[in-house]
Amino acid sequence: MPATQETRGEDRVFGALSSPVRREVLRLLRDEGPQPVQQLAAHFDMRRPSLSEHLKVLREAGLVSEERAGRQRIYRLEAEPLTEVRDWLGPYERFWRTKLAGLAELLDDLPETDGTDRTDGTDRTDGTDRTDGSGAGT
């Protein structure tokens, strides 16, 4: 299947989100608002050129924008591309909700037990013997 402009954009977004450093940059921008690169760099144990590479990947994916203010570069979260992620994940969320609802229904239909129906007399959850409390069984 040939890659379309849309799938290439999605690939960039997913690629950008694959790095824990880039996810943390997005979290910082979300929680603390626009920040200069120096302020962002203070949160990471890496040299500034390495962080600049991460910011470039985020910028190319459309997840951050850069604004120059004098000699500083201010980065701002651009959350719109994250809707692509949400839209892509939607069918999988529905899939798992259906599966979990089926599991809940199955579990609700199981007969209630007191946990001592094992043939060795031990409780299923903690291994204790319900006959004398020693855990050794009878």
MDTraj code that builds the backbone (N, CA, C; nanometers):
import mdtraj as md
import numpy as np

residues = "MET PRO ALA THR GLN GLU THR ARG GLY GLU ASP ARG VAL PHE GLY ALA LEU SER SER PRO VAL ARG ARG GLU VAL LEU ARG LEU LEU ARG ASP GLU GLY PRO GLN PRO VAL GLN GLN LEU ALA ALA HIS PHE ASP MET ARG ARG PRO SER LEU SER GLU HIS LEU LYS VAL LEU ARG GLU ALA GLY LEU VAL SER GLU GLU ARG ALA GLY ARG GLN ARG ILE TYR ARG LEU GLU ALA GLU PRO LEU THR GLU VAL ARG ASP TRP LEU GLY PRO TYR GLU ARG PHE TRP ARG THR LYS LEU ALA GLY LEU ALA GLU LEU LEU ASP ASP LEU PRO GLU THR ASP GLY THR ASP ARG THR ASP GLY THR ASP ARG THR ASP GLY THR ASP ARG THR ASP GLY SER GLY ALA GLY THR".split()
xyz = np.array([
    [0.0853, -0.1174, 0.0000],
    [0.0000, 0.0000, 0.0000],
    [0.0899, 0.1237, 0.0000],
    [0.0738, 0.2128, -0.0970],
    [0.1588, 0.3310, -0.1028],
    [0.1232, 0.4285, 0.0094],
    [0.2265, 0.4964, 0.0601],
    [0.2074, 0.5930, 0.1680],
    [0.1470, 0.7204, 0.1100],
    [0.0429, 0.7685, 0.1734],
    [-0.0177, 0.8949, 0.1338],
    [0.0385, 1.0050, 0.2221],
    [0.0055, 1.1281, 0.1881],
    [0.0493, 1.2418, 0.2698],
    [-0.0024, 1.2252, 0.4124],
    [-0.1258, 1.1754, 0.4253],
    [-0.1859, 1.1570, 0.5575],
    [-0.1122, 1.0509, 0.6396],
    [-0.0801, 0.9373, 0.5768],
    [-0.0111, 0.8323, 0.6530],
    [0.1300, 0.8743, 0.6886],
    [0.1955, 0.9519, 0.6019],
    [0.3287, 1.0017, 0.6362],
    [0.3202, 1.0955, 0.7563],
    [0.2156, 1.1774, 0.7616],
    [0.1957, 1.2667, 0.8767],
    [0.1711, 1.1874, 1.0038],
    [0.0894, 1.0825, 0.9943],
    [0.0641, 0.9969, 1.1105],
    [0.1921, 0.9287, 1.1556],
    [0.2711, 0.8819, 1.0585],
    [0.3980, 0.8168, 1.0926],
    [0.4896, 0.9132, 1.1668],
    [0.4910, 1.0388, 1.1240],
    [0.5745, 1.1382, 1.1932],
    [0.5272, 1.1583, 1.3363],
    [0.3969, 1.1669, 1.3542],
    [0.3425, 1.1879, 1.4887],
    [0.3744, 1.0680, 1.5774],
    [0.3471, 0.9466, 1.5281],
    [0.3757, 0.8276, 1.6085],
    [0.5253, 0.8140, 1.6346],
    [0.6080, 0.8453, 1.5346],
    [0.7526, 0.8412, 1.5542],
    [0.7965, 0.9403, 1.6607],
    [0.7390, 1.0586, 1.6579],
    [0.7740, 1.1601, 1.7571],
    [0.7336, 1.1151, 1.8969],
    [0.6199, 1.0507, 1.9071],
    [0.5707, 1.0057, 2.0386],
    [0.6438, 0.8824, 2.0901],
    [0.7247, 0.8189, 2.0068],
    [0.7922, 0.6957, 2.0488],
    [0.9036, 0.7210, 2.1502],
    [0.9494, 0.8426, 2.1619],
    [1.0594, 0.8739, 2.2536],
    [1.0073, 0.9250, 2.3878],
    [1.0529, 0.8667, 2.4988],
    [1.0129, 0.9176, 2.6309],
    [1.0556, 1.0627, 2.6528],
    [1.1683, 1.1018, 2.5954],
    [1.2132, 1.2414, 2.6097],
    [1.1143, 1.3349, 2.5417],
    [1.0723, 1.3004, 2.4211],
    [0.9786, 1.3860, 2.3490],
    [0.8419, 1.3879, 2.4154],
    [0.7992, 1.2747, 2.4705],
    [0.6718, 1.2748, 2.5444],
    [0.6811, 1.3649, 2.6671],
    [0.7961, 1.3642, 2.7334],
    [0.8147, 1.4503, 2.8505],
    [0.8169, 1.5976, 2.8098],
    [0.8774, 1.6301, 2.6966],
    [0.8747, 1.7677, 2.6474],
    [0.7302, 1.8106, 2.6252],
    [0.6511, 1.7261, 2.5631],
    [0.5102, 1.7585, 2.5396],
    [0.4362, 1.7781, 2.6713],
    [0.4643, 1.6932, 2.7701],
    [0.3996, 1.7072, 2.9008],
    [0.4369, 1.8403, 2.9652],
    [0.5650, 1.8761, 2.9583],
    [0.6101, 2.0033, 3.0159],
    [0.5406, 2.1214, 2.9489],
    [0.5309, 2.1174, 2.8184],
    [0.4648, 2.2267, 2.7469],
    [0.3147, 2.2302, 2.7763],
    [0.2553, 2.1143, 2.7928],
    [0.1130, 2.1080, 2.8269],
    [0.0887, 2.1649, 2.9663],
    [0.1700, 2.1209, 3.0628],
    [0.1467, 2.1580, 3.2027],
    [0.1977, 2.2971, 3.2384],
    [0.3086, 2.3384, 3.1774],
    [0.3721, 2.4640, 3.2170],
    [0.3655, 2.5727, 3.1111],
    [0.3072, 2.5409, 2.9956],
    [0.2922, 2.6407, 2.8905],
    [0.4187, 2.6592, 2.8093],
    [0.4146, 2.7551, 2.7164],
    [0.5291, 2.7807, 2.6287],
    [0.6553, 2.8119, 2.7094],
    [0.7678, 2.7592, 2.6576],
    [0.8942, 2.7749, 2.7295],
    [1.0097, 2.7925, 2.6323],
    [1.1119, 2.8688, 2.6748],
    [1.2327, 2.8755, 2.5940],
    [1.3099, 2.7443, 2.6044],
    [1.3903, 2.7165, 2.5035],
    [1.4641, 2.5905, 2.4989],
    [1.5521, 2.5737, 2.6230],
    [1.6083, 2.6812, 2.6767],
    [1.6938, 2.6706, 2.7947],
    [1.6153, 2.6174, 2.9154],
    [1.4938, 2.6637, 2.9300],
    [1.4105, 2.6179, 3.0408],
    [1.3729, 2.4706, 3.0239],
    [1.3418, 2.4306, 2.9019],
    [1.3130, 2.2895, 2.8756],
    [1.4361, 2.2036, 2.9027],
    [1.5520, 2.2514, 2.8585],
    [1.6758, 2.1750, 2.8736],
    [1.7091, 2.1490, 3.0200],
    [1.6676, 2.2384, 3.1086],
    [1.6972, 2.2220, 3.2513],
    [1.6325, 2.0964, 3.3095],
    [1.5330, 2.0418, 3.2419],
    [1.4618, 1.9234, 3.2903],
    [1.5287, 1.7921, 3.2474],
    [1.6313, 1.7995, 3.1649],
    [1.6901, 1.6789, 3.1070],
    [1.8400, 1.6739, 3.1318],
    [1.8892, 1.5518, 3.1457],
    [2.0326, 1.5298, 3.1631],
    [2.0935, 1.4984, 3.0263],
    [2.0954, 1.6010, 2.9414],
    [2.1530, 1.5858, 2.8082],
    [2.2011, 1.7224, 2.7615],
    [2.2882, 1.7188, 2.6644],
    [2.3383, 1.8444, 2.6094],
    [2.2304, 1.9095, 2.5242],
    [2.2376, 2.0398, 2.5160],
    [2.1351, 2.1141, 2.4443],
    [2.1216, 2.0727, 2.2977],
    [2.2293, 2.0429, 2.2248],
    [2.2106, 1.9982, 2.0852],
    [2.1259, 1.8710, 2.0749],
    [2.1371, 1.7818, 2.1737],
    [2.0547, 1.6600, 2.1724],
    [1.9082, 1.6956, 2.1909],
    [1.8783, 1.7861, 2.2842],
    [1.7404, 1.8292, 2.3042],
    [1.6892, 1.9003, 2.1795],
    [1.7751, 1.9784, 2.1157],
    [1.7342, 2.0480, 1.9926],
    [1.6920, 1.9495, 1.8839],
    [1.7586, 1.8340, 1.8777],
    [1.7191, 1.7301, 1.7810],
    [1.5797, 1.6772, 1.8136],
    [1.5524, 1.6556, 1.9413],
    [1.4185, 1.6105, 1.9820],
    [1.3139, 1.7161, 1.9464],
    [1.3458, 1.8419, 1.9711],
    [1.2521, 1.9498, 1.9391],
    [1.2284, 1.9595, 1.7885],
    [1.3309, 1.9321, 1.7106],
    [1.3166, 1.9324, 1.5643],
    [1.2185, 1.8239, 1.5200],
    [1.2305, 1.7044, 1.5775],
    [1.1390, 1.5948, 1.5439],
    [0.9956, 1.6338, 1.5807],
    [0.9779, 1.6920, 1.6983],
    [0.8441, 1.7355, 1.7416],
    [0.7905, 1.8445, 1.6485],
    [0.8752, 1.9369, 1.6083],
    [0.8349, 2.0453, 1.5189],
    [0.7943, 1.9898, 1.3831],
    [0.8742, 1.8956, 1.3286],
    [0.8421, 1.8377, 1.1981],
    [0.7136, 1.7555, 1.2010],
    [0.6796, 1.7017, 1.3177],
    [0.5542, 1.6270, 1.3327],
    [0.4364, 1.7203, 1.3584],
    [0.4641, 1.8491, 1.3757],
    [0.3578, 1.9465, 1.4006],
    [0.3116, 1.9505, 1.5446],
    [0.3859, 1.8859, 1.6341],
    [0.3443, 1.8786, 1.7746],
    [0.3896, 1.9982, 1.8575],
    [0.4889, 2.0714, 1.8103],
    [0.5305, 2.1951, 1.8753],
    [0.5541, 2.3008, 1.7676],
    [0.5425, 2.4248, 1.8090],
    [0.5800, 2.5351, 1.7215],
    [0.6898, 2.6138, 1.7899],
    [0.7651, 2.6834, 1.7092],
    [0.8789, 2.7597, 1.7591],
    [0.8574, 2.9061, 1.7224],
    [0.8795, 2.9925, 1.8196],
    [0.8676, 3.1362, 1.7961],
    [0.9950, 3.2018, 1.8476],
    [1.0507, 3.2878, 1.7693],
    [1.1712, 3.3588, 1.8121],
    [1.1304, 3.4850, 1.8865],
    [1.1933, 3.5047, 2.0023],
    [1.1749, 3.6251, 2.0822],
    [1.3139, 3.6762, 2.1155],
    [1.3640, 3.7663, 2.0328],
    [1.5022, 3.8104, 2.0481],
    [1.5949, 3.6958, 2.0143],
    [1.6811, 3.6606, 2.1081],
    [1.7748, 3.5497, 2.0862],
    [1.7171, 3.4163, 2.1332],
    [1.6025, 3.4187, 2.1956],
    [1.5432, 3.2953, 2.2482],
    [1.4486, 3.2332, 2.1473],
    [1.4366, 3.1014, 2.1597],
    [1.3353, 3.0268, 2.0841],
    [1.2354, 2.9741, 2.1860],
    [1.1134, 3.0147, 2.1708],
    [1.0059, 2.9738, 2.2611],
    [0.9280, 2.8614, 2.1927],
    [0.9094, 2.7512, 2.2654],
    [0.8353, 2.6360, 2.2124],
    [0.6978, 2.6284, 2.2760],
    [0.6017, 2.5949, 2.1929],
    [0.4613, 2.5877, 2.2346],
    [0.4025, 2.4555, 2.1851],
    [0.3199, 2.3931, 2.2686],
    [0.2510, 2.2698, 2.2303],
    [0.1472, 2.2989, 2.1231],
    [0.1444, 2.2150, 2.0223],
    [0.0409, 2.2181, 1.9186],
    [-0.0284, 2.0826, 1.9236],
    [-0.1417, 2.0766, 1.9867],
    [-0.2062, 1.9483, 2.0174],
    [-0.2886, 1.8911, 1.9022],
    [-0.3132, 1.9667, 1.7985],
    [-0.3989, 1.9202, 1.6885],
    [-0.3569, 1.7844, 1.6320],
    [-0.2274, 1.7599, 1.6063],
    [-0.1901, 1.6281, 1.5520],
    [-0.2242, 1.5120, 1.6464],
    [-0.2422, 1.5403, 1.7736],
    [-0.2781, 1.4331, 1.8668],
    [-0.4188, 1.3807, 1.8416],
    [-0.5018, 1.4599, 1.7732],
    [-0.6347, 1.4090, 1.7373],
    [-0.6220, 1.2933, 1.6385],
    [-0.5165, 1.2965, 1.5535],
    [-0.4924, 1.1843, 1.4621],
    [-0.4657, 1.0565, 1.5407],
    [-0.3898, 1.0696, 1.6488],
    [-0.3604, 0.9542, 1.7341],
    [-0.4892, 0.9035, 1.7974],
    [-0.5673, 0.9957, 1.8520],
    [-0.6951, 0.9573, 1.9136],
    [-0.7854, 0.8883, 1.8116],
    [-0.7934, 0.9435, 1.6922],
    [-0.8785, 0.8840, 1.5889],
    [-0.8290, 0.7455, 1.5490],
    [-0.6978, 0.7285, 1.5407],
    [-0.6407, 0.5986, 1.5046],
    [-0.6658, 0.4967, 1.6151],
    [-0.6561, 0.5405, 1.7402],
    [-0.6741, 0.4495, 1.8537],
    [-0.8213, 0.4159, 1.8807],
    [-0.9129, 0.4980, 1.8324],
    [-1.0558, 0.4797, 1.8603],
    [-1.1076, 0.3393, 1.8346],
    [-1.0838, 0.2811, 1.7169],
    [-1.1340, 0.1456, 1.6919],
    [-1.0753, 0.0420, 1.7880],
    [-0.9509, 0.0608, 1.8284],
    [-0.8890, -0.0342, 1.9220],
    [-0.9495, -0.0192, 2.0616],
    [-0.9801, 0.1029, 2.0988],
    [-1.0462, 0.1247, 2.2277],
    [-1.1835, 0.0562, 2.2282],
    [-1.2586, 0.0729, 2.1203],
    [-1.3897, 0.0066, 2.1103],
    [-1.3734, -0.1450, 2.1136],
    [-1.2721, -0.1971, 2.0439],
    [-1.2450, -0.3403, 2.0429],
    [-1.2246, -0.3912, 2.1859],
    [-1.1364, -0.3255, 2.2615],
    [-1.1056, -0.3720, 2.3975],
    [-1.2222, -0.3504, 2.4925],
    [-1.2972, -0.2435, 2.4740],
    [-1.4160, -0.2248, 2.5592],
    [-1.5148, -0.3388, 2.5386],
    [-1.5347, -0.3799, 2.4139],
    [-1.6248, -0.4912, 2.3835],
    [-1.5737, -0.6196, 2.4472],
    [-1.4426, -0.6457, 2.4331],
    [-1.3839, -0.7674, 2.4910],
    [-1.3962, -0.7665, 2.6436],
    [-1.3685, -0.6527, 2.7059],
    [-1.3764, -0.6449, 2.8520],
    [-1.5204, -0.6530, 2.9013],
    [-1.6136, -0.5976, 2.8253],
    [-1.7544, -0.6098, 2.8625],
    [-1.7968, -0.7564, 2.8565],
    [-1.7496, -0.8283, 2.7544],
    [-1.7790, -0.9718, 2.7444],
    [-1.7191, -1.0491, 2.8602],
    [-1.5976, -1.0139, 2.8996],
    [-1.5337, -1.0785, 3.0142],
    [-1.6119, -1.0493, 3.1426],
    [-1.6525, -0.9252, 3.1603],
    [-1.7308, -0.8890, 3.2799],
    [-1.8613, -0.9682, 3.2845],
    [-1.9256, -0.9822, 3.1694],
    [-2.0500, -1.0589, 3.1628],
    [-2.0252, -1.2050, 3.1990],
    [-1.9171, -1.2621, 3.1452],
    [-1.8815, -1.4002, 3.1754],
    [-1.8548, -1.4178, 3.3248],
    [-1.7793, -1.3271, 3.3827],
    [-1.7485, -1.3362, 3.5260],
    [-1.8739, -1.3190, 3.6112],
    [-1.9633, -1.2303, 3.5683],
    [-2.0887, -1.2110, 3.6421],
    [-2.1757, -1.3366, 3.6391],
    [-2.1636, -1.4162, 3.5328],
    [-2.2440, -1.5373, 3.5187],
    [-2.1865, -1.6563, 3.5951],
    [-2.0609, -1.6473, 3.6398],
    [-2.0005, -1.7575, 3.7149],
    [-2.0664, -1.7691, 3.8520],
    [-2.0810, -1.8924, 3.9006],
    [-2.1402, -1.9079, 4.0342],
    [-2.0459, -1.8536, 4.1409],
    [-2.1048, -1.7973, 4.2448],
    [-2.0274, -1.7461, 4.3583],
    [-1.9689, -1.8637, 4.4351],
    [-1.8450, -1.8496, 4.4838],
    [-1.7844, -1.9524, 4.5685],
    [-1.7282, -1.8850, 4.6917],
    [-1.7027, -1.9651, 4.7964],
    [-1.6435, -1.9080, 4.9175],
    [-1.4923, -1.9190, 4.9165],
    [-1.4333, -1.9699, 4.8070],
    [-1.2886, -1.9790, 4.7939],
    [-1.2285, -2.1040, 4.8533],
    [-1.3116, -2.1968, 4.9065],
    [-1.2564, -2.3170, 4.9699],
    [-1.3005, -2.4436, 4.8984],
    [-1.3249, -2.4342, 4.7683],
    [-1.3728, -2.5525, 4.6983],
    [-1.2590, -2.6339, 4.6374],
    [-1.1369, -2.6070, 4.6765],
    [-1.0248, -2.6880, 4.6292],
    [-1.0236, -2.8202, 4.7047],
    [-0.9741, -2.9214, 4.6377],
    [-0.9763, -3.0542, 4.6990],
    [-0.8780, -3.0669, 4.8143],
    [-0.7749, -2.9777, 4.8209],
    [-0.6791, -2.9882, 4.9311],
    [-0.7201, -2.9043, 5.0520],
    [-0.8341, -2.8358, 5.0445],
    [-0.8848, -2.7590, 5.1576],
    [-0.8212, -2.6217, 5.1730],
    [-0.7335, -2.5810, 5.0803],
    [-0.6709, -2.4505, 5.0935],
    [-0.7523, -2.3448, 5.0221],
    [-0.7398, -2.2227, 5.0729],
    [-0.8055, -2.1074, 5.0127],
    [-0.7318, -2.0747, 4.8835],
    [-0.8028, -2.0404, 4.7778],
    [-0.7401, -2.0092, 4.6495],
    [-0.6569, -1.8811, 4.6548],
    [-0.6953, -1.7884, 4.7374],
    [-0.6298, -1.6578, 4.7329],
    [-0.5081, -1.6479, 4.8222],
    [-0.5072, -1.7100, 4.9388],
    [-0.3918, -1.6931, 5.0276],
    [-0.3246, -1.8236, 5.0670],
    [-0.3757, -1.9382, 5.0211],
    [-0.3124, -2.0667, 5.0471],
    [-0.3332, -2.1204, 5.1875],
    [-0.4159, -2.0530, 5.2677],
    [-0.4350, -2.1014, 5.4046],
    [-0.5347, -2.2159, 5.4095],
    [-0.5158, -2.3026, 5.5040],
    [-0.6039, -2.4173, 5.5240],
    [-0.7254, -2.3677, 5.6030],
    [-0.8424, -2.3894, 5.5496],
    [-0.9639, -2.3446, 5.6172],
    [-1.0056, -2.4408, 5.7286],
    [-0.9388, -2.5561, 5.7375],
    [-0.9800, -2.6514, 5.8400],
    [-0.9153, -2.6230, 5.9737],
    [-0.7821, -2.5901, 5.9765],
    [-0.7179, -2.5628, 6.1038],
    [-0.6389, -2.4331, 6.1063],
    [-0.6325, -2.3585, 5.9922],
    [-0.5664, -2.2303, 5.9882],
    [-0.4154, -2.2400, 5.9764],
    [-0.3577, -2.3588, 5.9661],
    [-0.2122, -2.3706, 5.9624],
    [-0.1528, -2.3500, 5.8241],
    [-0.2333, -2.3631, 5.7209],
    [-0.1828, -2.3518, 5.5845],
    [-0.1253, -2.4828, 5.5351],
    [-0.1219, -2.5856, 5.6186],
    [-0.0616, -2.7119, 5.5812],
    [-0.1606, -2.8056, 5.5150],
    [-0.2878, -2.7768, 5.5222],
    [-0.3878, -2.8660, 5.4666],
    [-0.4180, -2.9780, 5.5666],
    [-0.5127, -3.0621, 5.5326],
    [-0.5469, -3.1741, 5.6220],
    [-0.5327, -3.3051, 5.5551],
])
top = md.Topology()
chain = top.add_chain()
for i, resn in enumerate(residues, 1):
    res = top.add_residue(resn, chain, resSeq=i)
    for name in ("N", "CA", "C"):
        top.add_atom(name, md.element.get_by_symbol(name[0]), res)
traj = md.Trajectory(xyz[None], top)
